[in-house]
Amino acid sequence: MAAVLAAAAAAASPQSHAERAAIDDCLQEARVPVDARNSTEWKQDARPFNQRLPYTPAAIAVPTTVGHIQAAVSCAAKVGVKVNAKSGGHSYASFGLGGEDGHLVVELDRMYNVTLDPETNIATVQPGARLGHIATVLYDDGKRAFSHGTCPGVGVGGHSLHGGFGFSSHTHGLAVDWIASASVVLANGSLVTVSETENVDLFWALRGAGSNFGIVTSFRFKTFAAPPTVTSYQINLPWSTSSAIVKGWGALQDWLQNGSMPAEMNMRVLGNAYQTQLQGLYHGNASALRTAVAPLLTLLNATLSNVREHDWMGGFENYAYSNEIDITTPSYNAAETFYAKSLVTSALPTSVLQNVADYWTNTAKKVSRAWYIIIDLYGGPTSAITKVQPDATSYAYRDPKKHLFLYELYDRSFGSSSYPTDGFAFLDGWVRAFTDGLDTAQWGMYINYADPRLSRTEAQQVYYRQNLARLQRIKQMVDPTEVFYYPQAVEPAER
């Protein structure tokens, strides 16, 4: 057996070396900047956010121009190496590193410029810009903003191309909804513009499944006037027992479903082993918040706390959980060891609420790791997300009746601890407590909280649902040989 394994390794090794040599030679000839293998820069750029999922690239390109990106993609296609864009590097599944060994990683974080046109209020954003930097520039240059997530170190590329939810989304929609146009390098190395009038099928596909079709070299985002005052707050929930969870969650979802949540209100349930609370950001002052939230407090028998007014950037900082907001340096090194899952669901029947609450109380609260569940109040009649027509973009979850909650379930190990192999069953079981009582039309998953343990077939279905067939047809048209690939990528339609 040892001889067989040695022979297999010897057979595989020359091919691997040959591929690396080929991509290195092509990139060098094309004058594409790269990280020297095993250099400090290589180690930094190959370091995953999820320490559970390290991968070794075939090469790491670090472009500073659009031409560099085009040449890097052309080299990958020429030598038969798969290619992936890496913007902020926060992929839960390390898909920016390919999701497996041996890919060309196009590290974009040296391209982070943001400019605001004072006439049109359109922001032009390079693909490696991080959310905190974009928010800072837009606010400083024109008191403008667009809707996006809360973590300042997240790169705009993957975040906005696959949705982009945050504490402005109930009021202003997802990051993907603010993309006016983009420039994209395709698998053949060509550069195209996509918008509502140019390459419209590709524009549709990029807005929800963008990593499958090319590398965006420039975004043009619409912006809105940042409100002069936003108010952060908490509502402590008395959800200490299974029956309290069922009662409170049921009341909360009725309130959300019937349109009682003001459009200016953005809110989530945050639960862990020790407490459960509503956290929110109201687009208005504290007085208006208190008036708007009073009926909910009565409904939930809960109390309002930690009410604080901020300017726009202060509101961003309040939920950033970071000492640094305007992040541009390539040496950004946030990392954790974790497993995460996601859900998007309709309103939950009482039987499902009971199953989920029982699991929360009887199983989750007995897990000693630093887990949490976030339940975003996502849909309903007043949500900007579900006011967008369901077929306007390839993002799949727009139905105001079917898509009420967005969930992130996150379980982590701290320090040098590795994630335990029996930990996966914890979150998998919790998700089954939801889905076993729902049909497939009532739930899906969100690729920005990717779960790499899903098979490719299952992942495509739960991420893209009714839009998958059209996405596969577009993939066949623009990237039939899957130059842009990772283990859960959209498959080209069969001819």
DOKEMI-232368 format. One line per 5 residues: number of its first residue (from 1); for each residue x, y, z of C-alpha. Coordinates in steps of 0.05 Angstrom, whole numbers, padded with zeros to 5 digits. Example, Ala and Ser with C-alpha at 12.3 -4.5 7.8 and 13.67 -1.06 7.14 Angstrom:
<recs>
1> 00246,-00090,00156 | 00273,-00021,00143;
</recs>
This chain:
<recs>
1> 00000,00000,00000 | 00057,00048,00017 | 00087,00037,-00051 | 00021,00050,-00085 | 00012,00115,-00047;
6> 00082,00137,-00062 | 00072,00123,-00136 | 00007,00161,-00136 | 00040,00221,-00102 | 00097,00220,-00151;
11> 00048,00218,-00209 | 00008,00276,-00181 | 00066,00319,-00160 | 00096,00333,-00229 | 00028,00355,-00255;
16> 00020,00402,-00196 | 00090,00430,-00205 | 00078,00437,-00279 | 00014,00476,-00268 | 00047,00522,-00218;
21> 00105,00533,-00264 | 00059,00548,-00322 | 00017,00599,-00285 | 00080,00631,-00255 | 00112,00637,-00323;
26> 00050,00665,-00356 | 00039,00717,-00301 | 00112,00737,-00304 | 00110,00744,-00380 | 00046,00786,-00375;
31> 00078,00829,-00321 | 00023,00816,-00271 | 00046,00832,-00200 | 00047,00770,-00156 | 00064,00750,-00085;
36> 00129,00712,-00081 | 00114,00642,-00057 | 00120,00636,00019 | 00137,00710,00027 | 00105,00752,00082;
41> 00056,00779,00030 | 00038,00709,00007 | 00025,00686,00077 | -00019,00746,00091 | -00059,00740,00027;
46> -00067,00665,00034 | -00090,00670,00106 | -00164,00652,00111 | -00215,00688,00154 | -00242,00620,00174;
51> -00180,00587,00203 | -00215,00520,00196 | -00209,00524,00121 | -00138,00540,00096 | -00120,00527,00023;
56> -00057,00533,-00018 | -00063,00574,-00082 | -00026,00557,-00146 | -00008,00631,-00148 | -00031,00697,-00119;
61> -00037,00756,-00167 | -00040,00826,-00135 | -00064,00871,-00191 | -00064,00946,-00188 | -00096,00958,-00256;
66> -00152,00931,-00297 | -00101,00905,-00348 | -00068,00864,-00294 | -00135,00831,-00278 | -00148,00816,-00351;
71> -00079,00786,-00360 | -00086,00744,-00297 | -00152,00714,-00320 | -00125,00701,-00389 | -00065,00665,-00360;
76> -00110,00621,-00317 | -00153,00603,-00376 | -00092,00589,-00419 | -00059,00541,-00371 | -00122,00509,-00343;
81> -00120,00536,-00272 | -00185,00557,-00239 | -00188,00630,-00216 | -00222,00666,-00159 | -00228,00739,-00139;
86> -00212,00756,-00067 | -00236,00824,-00042 | -00239,00829,00033 | -00226,00755,00045 | -00283,00744,00093;
91> -00313,00685,00057 | -00339,00636,00110 | -00320,00579,00063 | -00253,00608,00038 | -00282,00612,-00032;
96> -00237,00673,-00045 | -00180,00624,-00039 | -00216,00575,-00085 | -00249,00531,-00033 | -00195,00480,-00050;
101> -00120,00478,-00065 | -00090,00498,-00131 | -00128,00560,-00156 | -00103,00627,-00180 | -00124,00678,-00128;
106> -00134,00749,-00154 | -00123,00790,-00091 | -00158,00856,-00103 | -00146,00894,-00039 | -00092,00938,-00069;
111> -00148,00968,-00112 | -00191,01006,-00062 | -00204,01076,-00089 | -00272,01108,-00078 | -00296,01171,-00113;
116> -00363,01207,-00109 | -00390,01247,-00167 | -00420,01310,-00136 | -00467,01320,-00196 | -00498,01250,-00200;
121> -00482,01224,-00129 | -00457,01161,-00162 | -00399,01128,-00125 | -00345,01094,-00167 | -00313,01039,-00124;
126> -00255,00994,-00139 | -00266,00920,-00124 | -00218,00915,-00065 | -00249,00971,-00024 | -00274,00951,00045;
131> -00341,00973,00072 | -00312,01018,00126 | -00270,01056,00076 | -00328,01065,00028 | -00374,01090,00084;
136> -00320,01139,00107 | -00306,01168,00038 | -00379,01175,00019 | -00396,01209,00084 | -00335,01255,00085;
141> -00342,01275,00012 | -00417,01287,00009 | -00455,01261,00069 | -00477,01203,00025 | -00486,01128,00037;
146> -00511,01063,00007 | -00540,01003,00043 | -00490,00950,00064 | -00466,00907,00123 | -00436,00926,00189;
151> -00365,00897,00188 | -00316,00950,00164 | -00264,00899,00140 | -00311,00863,00092 | -00294,00874,00019;
156> -00347,00904,-00026 | -00340,00852,-00080 | -00368,00787,-00052 | -00413,00825,-00003 | -00451,00866,-00054;
161> -00452,00815,-00111 | -00488,00763,-00067 | -00537,00808,-00029 | -00505,00850,00025 | -00551,00856,00086;
166> -00541,00905,00143 | -00572,00955,00190 | -00599,00997,00133 | -00631,00941,00093 | -00702,00945,00120;
171> -00702,01019,00103 | -00660,01020,00039 | -00652,00948,00014 | -00590,00906,00002 | -00522,00929,-00024;
176> -00537,00893,-00089 | -00597,00939,-00100 | -00552,01000,-00104 | -00508,00975,-00161 | -00522,01020,-00221;
181> -00470,00988,-00266 | -00404,00952,-00265 | -00343,00936,-00307 | -00328,00862,-00310 | -00271,00819,-00336;
186> -00299,00755,-00366 | -00268,00686,-00373 | -00239,00703,-00442 | -00203,00764,-00413 | -00249,00816,-00445;
191> -00275,00875,-00406 | -00349,00891,-00411 | -00397,00941,-00379 | -00462,00915,-00348 | -00523,00957,-00331;
196> -00597,00960,-00342 | -00583,00977,-00415 | -00518,00939,-00429 | -00508,00864,-00424 | -00572,00861,-00385;
201> -00573,00785,-00374 | -00503,00788,-00344 | -00522,00849,-00302 | -00581,00809,-00275 | -00537,00749,-00259;
206> -00482,00789,-00226 | -00532,00820,-00177 | -00539,00759,-00132 | -00490,00708,-00159 | -00432,00751,-00183;
211> -00373,00707,-00165 | -00393,00656,-00217 | -00387,00700,-00279 | -00326,00745,-00276 | -00285,00794,-00236;
216> -00314,00863,-00226 | -00261,00916,-00236 | -00305,00976,-00218 | -00373,00986,-00187 | -00418,01046,-00196;
221> -00464,01052,-00136 | -00524,01097,-00129 | -00524,01132,-00061 | -00574,01164,-00014 | -00568,01223,00032;
226> -00543,01198,00100 | -00595,01216,00153 | -00570,01269,00202 | -00588,01226,00262 | -00595,01152,00273;
231> -00611,01119,00340 | -00583,01053,00366 | -00621,01014,00419 | -00633,00947,00452 | -00694,00911,00477;
236> -00681,00856,00528 | -00726,00796,00514 | -00751,00750,00569 | -00738,00688,00527 | -00709,00643,00581;
241> -00755,00583,00569 | -00781,00546,00508 | -00852,00571,00520 | -00828,00643,00526 | -00790,00637,00460;
246> -00852,00609,00425 | -00897,00663,00452 | -00849,00721,00441 | -00825,00699,00372 | -00897,00687,00350;
251> -00918,00757,00372 | -00857,00787,00338 | -00869,00754,00272 | -00942,00774,00272 | -00921,00846,00284;
256> -00872,00842,00226 | -00920,00807,00180 | -00977,00856,00190 | -00935,00916,00171 | -00927,00946,00240;
261> -00851,00952,00235 | -00836,01023,00210 | -00794,01028,00148 | -00743,01070,00187 | -00731,01013,00236;
266> -00676,00962,00227 | -00674,00906,00278 | -00649,00836,00295 | -00655,00785,00350 | -00587,00766,00378;
271> -00586,00704,00421 | -00531,00665,00456 | -00524,00619,00515 | -00533,00676,00565 | -00584,00726,00538;
276> -00631,00745,00482 | -00644,00815,00459 | -00668,00857,00402 | -00615,00904,00373 | -00632,00959,00326;
281> -00614,01022,00288 | -00671,01071,00277 | -00664,01121,00220 | -00687,01181,00261 | -00679,01211,00330;
286> -00691,01180,00398 | -00759,01213,00407 | -00785,01184,00342 | -00756,01116,00360 | -00791,01115,00428;
291> -00858,01131,00395 | -00848,01079,00340 | -00826,01023,00386 | -00877,01033,00442 | -00929,00985,00414;
296> -00877,00930,00406 | -00853,00938,00478 | -00924,00929,00502 | -00934,00869,00457 | -00870,00834,00481;
301> -00874,00858,00554 | -00803,00883,00544 | -00762,00945,00561 | -00721,00992,00518 | -00649,01005,00538;
306> -00583,01035,00513 | -00617,01087,00470 | -00564,01130,00438 | -00566,01181,00382 | -00509,01184,00330;
311> -00491,01216,00266 | -00488,01167,00207 | -00416,01145,00218 | -00428,01139,00293 | -00485,01091,00278;
316> -00439,01050,00234 | -00386,01048,00288 | -00436,01026,00341 | -00446,00959,00307 | -00378,00951,00274;
321> -00345,00916,00333 | -00279,00943,00309 | -00231,00997,00334 | -00215,01015,00262 | -00267,01036,00211;
326> -00230,01065,00151 | -00192,01002,00133 | -00149,01001,00070 | -00086,00964,00090 | -00072,00896,00060;
331> -00047,00873,00128 | -00117,00870,00157 | -00117,00802,00192 | -00184,00788,00225 | -00193,00713,00233;
336> -00234,00662,00273 | -00244,00587,00276 | -00317,00571,00265 | -00374,00537,00231 | -00434,00577,00206;
341> -00500,00564,00172 | -00555,00608,00145 | -00629,00608,00131 | -00682,00651,00100 | -00752,00631,00121;
346> -00825,00649,00117 | -00864,00660,00181 | -00857,00598,00223 | -00917,00554,00240 | -00927,00542,00315;
351> -00901,00471,00309 | -00835,00495,00279 | -00829,00550,00330 | -00837,00498,00384 | -00784,00452,00353;
356> -00735,00510,00345 | -00748,00536,00415 | -00739,00467,00446 | -00672,00459,00410 | -00650,00528,00432;
361> -00668,00514,00505 | -00650,00441,00511 | -00590,00435,00465 | -00559,00502,00446 | -00557,00531,00516;
366> -00517,00470,00538 | -00462,00482,00487 | -00404,00518,00521 | -00371,00548,00459 | -00384,00621,00438;
371> -00444,00608,00392 | -00497,00657,00372 | -00560,00661,00330 | -00580,00725,00293 | -00651,00731,00268;
376> -00657,00791,00223 | -00726,00822,00216 | -00717,00820,00141 | -00783,00822,00103 | -00855,00842,00112;
381> -00897,00896,00078 | -00852,00955,00098 | -00785,00923,00079 | -00746,00955,00022 | -00716,00887,00006;
386> -00782,00854,-00012 | -00808,00916,-00049 | -00758,00900,-00105 | -00791,00857,-00158 | -00772,00783,-00147;
391> -00743,00777,-00218 | -00706,00843,-00219 | -00640,00811,-00197 | -00614,00740,-00188 | -00618,00748,-00112;
396> -00672,00698,-00096 | -00707,00723,-00033 | -00755,00780,-00047 | -00825,00753,-00033 | -00857,00796,00023;
401> -00898,00736,00046 | -00848,00679,00039 | -00785,00715,00061 | -00793,00743,00130 | -00730,00725,00169;
406> -00656,00720,00152 | -00614,00678,00201 | -00541,00670,00216 | -00522,00612,00261 | -00449,00616,00283;
411> -00408,00571,00328 | -00335,00586,00342 | -00274,00564,00381 | -00229,00616,00411 | -00153,00620,00416;
416> -00114,00562,00387 | -00170,00513,00395 | -00191,00474,00333 | -00264,00467,00317 | -00289,00401,00346;
421> -00312,00348,00296 | -00375,00336,00335 | -00392,00411,00332 | -00420,00407,00261 | -00480,00367,00285;
426> -00499,00423,00333 | -00515,00475,00279 | -00538,00423,00228 | -00589,00398,00279 | -00613,00468,00294;
431> -00625,00482,00220 | -00663,00416,00213 | -00708,00439,00270 | -00730,00494,00222 | -00730,00459,00155;
436> -00761,00392,00174 | -00827,00429,00186 | -00824,00473,00123 | -00831,00458,00049 | -00776,00482,00002;
441> -00817,00542,-00019 | -00814,00567,00053 | -00739,00568,00063 | -00671,00577,00030 | -00600,00597,00049;
446> -00556,00658,00040 | -00489,00649,00004 | -00455,00705,00042 | -00458,00658,00102 | -00435,00600,00059;
451> -00434,00529,00088 | -00380,00490,00051 | -00407,00424,00077 | -00465,00428,00028 | -00457,00390,-00037;
456> -00453,00430,-00101 | -00522,00407,-00122 | -00554,00424,-00055 | -00517,00491,-00050 | -00540,00515,-00118;
461> -00612,00498,-00101 | -00615,00531,-00032 | -00576,00593,-00052 | -00611,00609,-00117 | -00678,00571,-00117;
466> -00723,00595,-00175 | -00666,00633,-00208 | -00618,00574,-00216 | -00638,00552,-00286 | -00629,00621,-00315;
471> -00562,00629,-00279 | -00538,00563,-00308 | -00557,00585,-00378 | -00518,00650,-00370 | -00459,00612,-00342;
476> -00459,00569,-00404 | -00458,00631,-00448 | -00401,00669,-00413 | -00359,00615,-00378 | -00374,00546,-00406;
481> -00307,00517,-00384 | -00314,00543,-00313 | -00253,00587,-00310 | -00287,00619,-00250 | -00299,00560,-00204;
486> -00305,00540,-00131 | -00338,00477,-00102 | -00407,00508,-00097 | -00405,00549,-00161 | -00463,00552,-00210;
491> -00456,00497,-00262 | -00463,00514,-00336 | -00527,00489,-00367 | -00520,00428,-00411 | -00522,00443,-00485;
</recs>
